[in-house]
Amino acid sequence: MNQSQEIIEQYNAAVVSSYGRLNLALESGSGAGGQDADGKRYIDFGSGIGTNSLGYADAEWADAVSEQAHKMQHVSNYYYNSTAAQFAAKLTAMTGTDKLFFGNSGAEANECAIKIARKRSFDKYGDPNRTTIITLVNSFHGRTVTTLSATGQEHFHNYFFPFTPGFRYVEANNIPALREAIDDTVCGIMFEFVQGEGGVIPLEQGFVDEIFALAKQHDLATISDEVQTGMGRTAKLLAAEHYGVKPDIVTLAKGLGGGLPIGVCLTRGEYANVLTPGTHGSTFGGNPVVCAGGLVVLSRLSDEAFLREVAEKADYFRKSLEALPRVKNVSGLGLMLGAELDGVTAADVLKAALENGLLVLTAKTKLRCLPPLTVTYEQIDAGMEILRRILSE
Ligand SMILES: Cc1ncc(COP(=O)(O)O)c(C=O)c1O
């Protein structure tokens, strides 16, 4: 038995099988290049589902993380810490938001957003029925009972009854349906600018404009789930910039820590002062080691030249994907791309790519690519060549 097989057996014997996993034990890497336990190399177009934003083991990031670990690894939220303070100051300044809440994952960031929208509504209107949050059909907001409930996909609404009430699902880009869904029980609208897990589908500008117009008219919270689209993934710091809007609440996770667990809920204006002592918390929230890594991500992204380069690489990546055989069309923004295929399933291509040293993802029926923002042109070419061979068969 090789090393990888040993690891896989040990893992499966001791970890619940809640994931459909592939037979790959990744052990080390550099940039968009990974290596398994037996030394086989891979080009990674998945970056841990958009999480290793600077690639594997970025030197500056790794130094910052280890330096902080040597200084102090955790500070409870009874106290303050300079690394978390700097991180929050920089992230709110960069995103033009006022205050944030620190959590550890996308689901936790979205839980916080839902709590803020509901509490703000109650604080202002005193109506215990003004609690409904409109979300979109085909959305994905997380795996906790409440964020599963917020997720507008029926197949997630199983087994774990009862789900949190107070969500209403509207088809994306259907303006009449959105208008019809609003009544006096609604307090907010939550959406992804590009539905990631739902198939890499960007919202239409007109629909986004209508969300914001209706929110203004009815005094509703606008909540953008940028867990996947945020932090340079779409070649802008936030996907909201593509649409020219400023949501009241923005959630971020995935790429924010460069591969360390963090989720934040950013707020603007009156939404920044809704949570008061005792109304919300998270033991690990604002962890200084995680924030030290996050600060390196922020400093990289605050360089305009870096984001310009991401945009150029994204354009090249997209054109290369579009030129592949059997690719019908490519959707998405920046380095968040989905390819619809003809005559072959994305799942089969993913398996063949893995055998040939390339890691890709799927989303619904599409082949999905979320490479690290630091992927090189050479790696893009090499990965595309593997896909070309597979898709030519
Ligand atoms: C848009 C969006 N929201 C929320 C989540 C949940 O994030 P996490 O798995 O970190 O809880 C995801 C994860 O894929 C996501 O893509």
The ligand as an SDF file (V2000), in Angstrom:
LIG
                    3D

 16 16  0  0  0  0  0  0  0  0999 V2000
  -21.6010   31.6250   -1.1590 C   0  0  0  0  0  0  0  0  0  0  0  0
  -21.2610   30.7560    0.0090 C   0  0  0  0  0  0  0  0  0  0  0  0
  -21.7700   31.0360    1.2140 N   0  0  0  0  0  0  0  0  0  0  0  0
  -21.4860   30.2950    2.2940 C   0  0  0  0  0  0  0  0  0  0  0  0
  -20.6800   29.1810    2.2000 C   0  0  0  0  0  0  0  0  0  0  0  0
  -20.3770   28.3710    3.4210 C   0  0  0  0  0  0  0  0  0  0  0  0
  -19.0790   28.6060    3.8320 O   0  0  0  0  0  0  0  0  0  0  0  0
  -18.3730   27.6460    4.9230 P   0  0  0  0  0  0  0  0  0  0  0  0
  -18.2400   26.3110    4.2890 O   0  0  0  0  0  0  0  0  0  0  0  0
  -17.0660   28.3110    5.1930 O   0  0  0  0  0  0  0  0  0  0  0  0
  -19.2610   27.6320    6.1080 O   0  0  0  0  0  0  0  0  0  0  0  0
  -20.1370   28.8390    0.9560 C   0  0  0  0  0  0  0  0  0  0  0  0
  -19.3000   27.6320    0.8070 C   0  0  0  0  0  0  0  0  0  0  0  0
  -19.1280   27.0890   -0.2400 O   0  0  0  0  0  0  0  0  0  0  0  0
  -20.4360   29.6350   -0.1640 C   0  0  0  0  0  0  0  0  0  0  0  0
  -19.9380   29.3620   -1.3750 O   0  0  0  0  0  0  0  0  0  0  0  0
  1  2  1  0
  2  3  1  0
  2 15  2  0
  3  4  2  0
  4  5  1  0
  5  6  1  0
  5 12  2  0
  6  7  1  0
  7  8  1  0
  8  9  2  0
  8 10  1  0
  8 11  1  0
 12 13  1  0
 12 15  1  0
 13 14  2  0
 15 16  1  0
M  END
$$$$
